[in-house]
Amino acid sequence: MTVRLLDPNSDADLAAGLELWRAIGAHDLPDDPPPGLTEVTWWMQDTPRQRVEAWVVPAANGLAGLVRLVLPDAENAHMSWAELQVRPSARRRGIGRELYAHALDRLAADGRRTLNVSAPDTAAARAFADAVGLALTQHKSRYVYRFDRVDAAARDAIAASAAAPSGDYSLVRWVGPCPDEHLDAFVRVEAGMLDSPIIDAVDYVPTAPDPAQLRDQAVRDAKLGITEYVLCARADATGEFAGTTRVYVLGGGRAEQDDTTVLPAYRGHRLGLRMKAEMLRWLAAAEPGLVQVETWNDLTNEPMIRVNEALGCTFAEDWPTWTRTVP
């Protein structure tokens, strides 16, 4: 069985990756809008803090399967994240095992000690994890906000209700790279993500944001056609950013919720709900073609799950993380 590296700069390879992703999505996540080429290109590119390798098994009809390895640098150069995908019509033929074995070889050659694999929680995924020696370490849930299920009046009411307990805070927003006058405050508030739930067995060290890397990533995303929307809550008394939320609009009606955090000193004022509610109102006006925003939460992060449910997000599925030491 041939396994080769997908070339993220090849139009043909990216088109084949898109076709595979769409075939898998239509089978496994049929309620989602199909991904577009911009989104696939984005997922296959390196970022300022990590390399990406996508290894594929070619087939007569395109690609039979793919394993995407995310290889962080600096504090997390010892570990990796992975997603393993096999075309529905090509499953149960050993393709997943071949890609998994290849991933372990690549990580060993790169000096990595930990592999973390995520996938939708199905009986087949659990059986595969057991068969290859992966241990369940973390549960995340994917929630989906569909604009056709929550009307504008409901969005306005949720935002107004959330704003009532936080009258001493104003909202600051921008699109794309952070403006110079907000960069220092934005870096400080982004550091609030350092206390996000993480399981020790996943072997990941949360890393403090770096101003240059934040800016470089935003510039890179814009060049790829990704629109980044950022909204921050500012404490009027001090001028400090108390919280932030960020969404990437990927095209094709799809968007990805990224970081949402409120600094500990400012919690208890419904700022998380207010920021996310205002973000959705902003997106509804600025991106009329947007169909869906997906957001992810660790199952232990009950406060943010309650926020998402209050907004009108609906549960889509669980995505466990399975982990093993690289031999």
C-alpha positions as CSV (number, residue, x, y, z in Angstrom):
1,M,0.0,0.0,0.0
2,T,1.4,3.4,-1.0
3,V,1.6,6.2,1.5
4,R,2.8,9.6,0.3
5,L,2.9,13.1,1.6
6,L,0.2,15.5,0.4
7,D,1.7,18.6,-1.1
8,P,-0.1,21.7,0.4
9,N,1.1,23.8,-2.5
10,S,-0.3,21.5,-5.2
11,D,-3.7,22.4,-6.6
12,A,-4.3,18.8,-7.6
13,D,-3.4,17.5,-4.1
14,L,-5.6,20.0,-2.4
15,A,-8.5,19.3,-4.8
16,A,-8.1,15.6,-4.0
17,G,-8.0,16.3,-0.3
18,L,-11.2,18.4,-0.6
19,E,-13.0,15.6,-2.5
20,L,-12.0,13.1,0.2
21,W,-13.1,15.4,3.1
22,R,-16.4,16.0,1.4
23,A,-17.1,12.3,0.9
24,I,-16.3,11.6,4.5
25,G,-18.4,14.6,5.7
26,A,-21.4,13.6,3.6
27,H,-21.3,10.1,5.2
28,D,-20.3,10.9,8.8
29,L,-21.6,14.5,9.4
30,P,-24.4,14.8,6.9
31,D,-26.0,17.9,8.6
32,D,-22.9,20.0,8.1
33,P,-22.4,22.3,5.0
34,P,-19.7,20.8,2.9
35,P,-16.2,22.3,3.3
36,G,-14.6,24.5,0.6
37,L,-11.2,24.6,-0.9
38,T,-10.2,27.6,1.3
39,E,-10.9,25.6,4.5
40,V,-9.0,22.6,3.3
41,T,-6.0,24.7,2.3
42,W,-6.1,26.4,5.7
43,W,-6.0,23.1,7.5
44,M,-3.0,21.8,5.5
45,Q,-0.7,24.8,6.0
46,D,2.0,25.3,8.6
47,T,1.4,28.1,11.2
48,P,3.9,30.2,13.2
49,R,3.7,27.6,16.0
50,Q,3.3,24.2,14.3
51,R,4.0,22.2,11.2
52,V,1.4,20.1,9.4
53,E,2.0,16.9,7.6
54,A,-0.8,15.1,5.7
55,W,0.0,11.6,4.6
56,V,-2.4,10.0,2.1
57,V,-3.1,6.6,0.4
58,P,-3.8,7.2,-3.3
59,A,-6.6,5.3,-5.0
60,A,-8.1,5.1,-8.5
61,N,-10.9,7.5,-7.5
62,G,-8.6,10.0,-5.8
63,L,-7.6,9.4,-2.2
64,A,-8.6,6.4,0.0
65,G,-7.5,7.9,3.3
66,L,-5.5,10.5,5.0
67,V,-3.8,11.1,8.4
68,R,-3.1,14.7,9.3
69,L,-0.3,15.3,11.8
70,V,-0.1,18.6,13.7
71,L,3.5,19.0,15.1
72,P,3.8,21.8,17.6
73,D,7.1,23.5,18.3
74,A,8.8,24.9,21.4
75,E,7.2,23.7,24.6
76,N,5.2,20.9,22.8
77,A,7.8,19.6,20.4
78,H,7.5,16.3,22.2
79,M,3.9,15.5,21.1
80,S,1.4,15.7,18.2
81,W,-2.3,15.9,17.3
82,A,-3.7,13.7,14.6
83,E,-6.9,13.1,12.6
84,L,-7.3,9.9,10.7
85,Q,-9.8,9.7,7.9
86,V,-10.8,6.9,5.5
87,R,-13.2,7.1,2.6
88,P,-16.4,5.3,3.6
89,S,-16.3,3.0,0.6
90,A,-12.7,2.0,1.4
91,R,-13.1,1.2,5.1
92,R,-12.3,-2.2,6.7
93,R,-9.5,-2.8,4.2
94,G,-6.5,-2.0,6.4
95,I,-6.1,1.6,5.2
96,G,-6.6,3.1,8.6
97,R,-4.1,0.8,10.2
98,E,-1.5,1.5,7.5
99,L,-1.9,5.3,8.0
100,Y,-1.7,4.9,11.8
101,A,1.5,2.8,11.6
102,H,3.0,5.4,9.2
103,A,2.1,8.2,11.6
104,L,3.9,6.4,14.5
105,D,7.0,6.0,12.3
106,R,6.9,9.6,11.3
107,L,6.6,10.8,14.9
108,A,9.4,8.5,16.1
109,A,11.6,9.9,13.4
110,D,10.7,13.4,14.5
111,G,11.5,12.7,18.1
112,R,7.9,12.9,19.4
113,R,6.8,10.8,22.3
114,T,3.0,11.2,22.3
115,L,0.3,10.8,19.7
116,N,-3.2,12.2,20.3
117,V,-5.9,11.2,17.9
118,S,-9.4,12.7,17.7
119,A,-12.5,11.5,15.8
120,P,-16.3,11.4,16.2
121,D,-17.4,9.0,18.9
122,T,-18.6,5.9,17.1
123,A,-18.5,2.1,17.8
124,A,-16.1,1.8,14.8
125,A,-13.7,4.5,16.2
126,R,-13.7,2.9,19.6
127,A,-13.0,-0.5,18.2
128,F,-10.1,0.8,16.1
129,A,-8.6,2.6,19.1
130,D,-8.8,-0.5,21.2
131,A,-7.2,-2.6,18.4
132,V,-4.2,-0.4,17.9
133,G,-3.5,0.4,21.6
134,L,-4.9,3.9,22.0
135,A,-6.2,4.9,25.4
136,L,-9.2,7.2,25.9
137,T,-7.9,10.4,27.6
138,Q,-10.3,13.3,26.9
139,H,-13.8,14.0,25.7
140,K,-14.8,17.1,23.8
141,S,-18.2,17.9,22.5
142,R,-19.0,19.7,19.2
143,Y,-21.8,22.2,19.3
144,V,-23.3,23.8,16.3
145,Y,-25.0,27.2,15.9
146,R,-27.3,27.3,12.9
147,F,-28.4,30.8,11.8
148,D,-31.6,29.4,10.4
149,R,-32.6,28.0,13.8
150,V,-32.3,31.3,15.8
151,D,-33.9,34.4,14.4
152,A,-32.7,37.9,14.7
153,A,-35.1,38.9,17.4
154,A,-33.9,36.0,19.6
155,R,-30.3,37.0,19.0
156,D,-31.1,40.5,20.0
157,A,-32.9,39.4,23.2
158,I,-30.1,37.1,24.3
159,A,-27.5,39.9,23.7
160,A,-29.6,42.4,25.7
161,S,-30.1,40.0,28.6
162,A,-26.4,39.2,28.8
163,A,-25.4,42.9,28.6
164,A,-27.5,43.8,31.7
165,P,-25.1,42.6,34.4
166,S,-22.0,44.1,32.6
167,G,-22.8,47.7,32.2
168,D,-19.3,48.7,33.3
169,Y,-17.8,47.0,30.2
170,S,-17.7,48.1,26.6
171,L,-17.0,46.0,23.5
172,V,-14.0,46.4,21.1
173,R,-14.0,44.6,17.8
174,W,-11.9,44.2,14.7
175,V,-11.5,42.0,11.6
176,G,-8.2,40.5,10.7
177,P,-4.9,41.2,12.4
178,C,-5.1,43.0,15.7
179,P,-4.6,46.8,15.5
180,D,-1.4,48.0,17.0
181,E,-3.2,50.0,19.8
182,H,-4.8,46.8,21.1
183,L,-2.0,44.3,20.6
184,D,-0.6,44.3,24.2
185,A,-4.1,44.2,25.8
186,F,-5.1,41.4,23.4
187,V,-2.1,39.3,24.2
188,R,-2.8,39.6,28.0
189,V,-6.4,38.6,27.6
190,E,-5.6,35.7,25.3
191,A,-3.4,34.3,28.1
192,G,-6.7,33.5,29.9
193,M,-6.8,30.4,27.7
194,L,-4.0,29.0,29.8
195,D,-6.5,27.7,32.3
196,S,-8.6,25.8,29.8
197,P,-9.3,22.2,30.8
198,I,-6.6,19.8,29.6
199,I,-5.9,16.2,30.7
200,D,-2.4,15.4,31.9
201,A,-2.3,12.2,29.8
202,V,-2.7,14.2,26.6
203,D,0.9,15.5,27.4
204,Y,0.2,19.0,26.2
205,V,1.7,22.2,27.8
206,P,-0.5,25.3,27.4
207,T,1.6,28.1,25.9
208,A,1.4,31.8,26.4
209,P,0.5,33.8,23.4
210,D,3.3,35.7,21.6
211,P,2.5,39.1,19.9
212,A,4.5,38.5,16.8
213,Q,3.0,35.0,16.3
214,L,-0.5,36.2,16.8
215,R,0.0,38.9,14.2
216,D,1.8,36.6,11.8
217,Q,-1.0,34.0,12.0
218,A,-3.7,36.6,11.4
219,V,-1.8,37.9,8.3
220,R,-1.3,34.3,7.0
221,D,-5.0,33.5,7.5
222,A,-6.1,36.6,5.6
223,K,-3.9,35.7,2.7
224,L,-5.5,32.3,2.5
225,G,-9.0,33.8,2.4
226,I,-9.9,33.2,6.0
227,T,-11.7,36.1,7.7
228,E,-11.0,36.5,11.4
229,Y,-13.5,38.3,13.6
230,V,-12.4,39.3,17.1
231,L,-14.4,40.8,19.9
232,C,-13.1,41.9,23.3
233,A,-14.8,43.1,26.5
234,R,-13.0,46.1,28.0
235,A,-13.4,47.1,31.7
236,D,-14.2,50.8,31.5
237,A,-12.7,51.6,34.9
238,T,-9.2,50.3,34.0
239,G,-9.2,50.0,30.2
240,E,-8.0,46.4,30.5
241,F,-9.4,43.7,28.3
242,A,-11.4,41.4,30.5
243,G,-12.3,38.8,27.9
244,T,-12.2,37.9,24.2
245,T,-13.9,35.7,21.6
246,R,-12.7,34.9,18.1
247,V,-14.3,33.3,15.1
248,Y,-12.8,32.2,11.8
249,V,-15.1,32.4,8.7
250,L,-14.0,29.7,6.4
251,G,-16.2,30.2,3.3
252,G,-19.0,27.9,2.0
253,G,-21.3,28.9,4.9
254,R,-19.0,27.5,7.5
255,A,-17.2,29.2,10.5
256,E,-15.1,27.9,13.4
257,Q,-15.3,29.3,16.9
258,D,-11.8,29.7,18.3
259,D,-10.7,31.0,21.7
260,T,-13.3,32.4,24.1
261,T,-12.1,33.4,27.6
262,V,-12.8,35.7,30.5
263,L,-9.9,36.6,32.9
264,P,-10.6,35.2,36.4
265,A,-10.9,38.7,38.0
266,Y,-13.8,39.6,35.7
267,R,-15.8,36.4,35.8
268,G,-19.4,36.4,37.1
269,H,-20.7,39.2,34.9
270,R,-22.0,37.1,32.0
271,L,-19.2,38.5,29.8
272,G,-18.7,35.1,28.0
273,L,-22.4,35.0,27.0
274,R,-22.4,38.7,26.1
275,M,-19.3,38.5,23.9
276,K,-20.5,35.4,22.1
277,A,-24.0,36.7,21.6
278,E,-22.7,40.0,20.1
279,M,-20.3,38.0,17.9
280,L,-23.2,36.1,16.5
281,R,-25.2,39.3,15.9
282,W,-22.1,40.8,14.2
283,L,-21.6,37.7,12.0
284,A,-25.3,37.6,11.0
285,A,-25.0,41.2,9.7
286,A,-21.5,41.0,8.1
287,E,-21.7,37.4,6.7
288,P,-25.2,36.9,5.2
289,G,-24.1,33.7,3.6
290,L,-23.0,32.1,6.9
291,V,-24.9,28.9,7.7
292,Q,-23.1,27.4,10.7
293,V,-20.6,28.2,13.4
294,E,-19.1,25.2,15.2
295,T,-17.7,25.4,18.7
296,W,-15.8,22.9,20.9
297,N,-15.8,22.3,24.6
298,D,-14.2,19.9,27.0
299,L,-17.0,18.0,28.8
300,T,-15.7,19.4,32.1
301,N,-16.1,23.0,31.0
302,E,-19.7,23.3,32.2
303,P,-19.8,27.1,32.3
304,M,-19.0,27.4,28.6
305,I,-21.4,24.6,27.7
306,R,-24.2,26.5,29.4
307,V,-23.2,29.6,27.5
308,N,-23.4,27.8,24.2
309,E,-26.8,26.2,25.0
310,A,-28.1,29.6,26.1
311,L,-27.1,31.0,22.7
312,G,-29.1,28.4,20.9
313,C,-26.2,26.1,19.9
314,T,-27.2,22.4,19.6
315,F,-25.1,19.4,20.5
316,A,-23.7,17.6,17.4
317,E,-21.5,14.8,18.7
318,D,-18.8,13.9,21.1
319,W,-15.1,13.8,19.8
320,P,-13.0,11.8,22.2
321,T,-9.2,12.0,22.2
322,W,-7.3,8.8,22.3
323,T,-3.6,8.8,23.3
324,R,-0.6,6.6,23.2
325,T,3.2,6.8,23.7
326,V,5.2,6.6,20.5
327,P,7.3,3.5,20.5
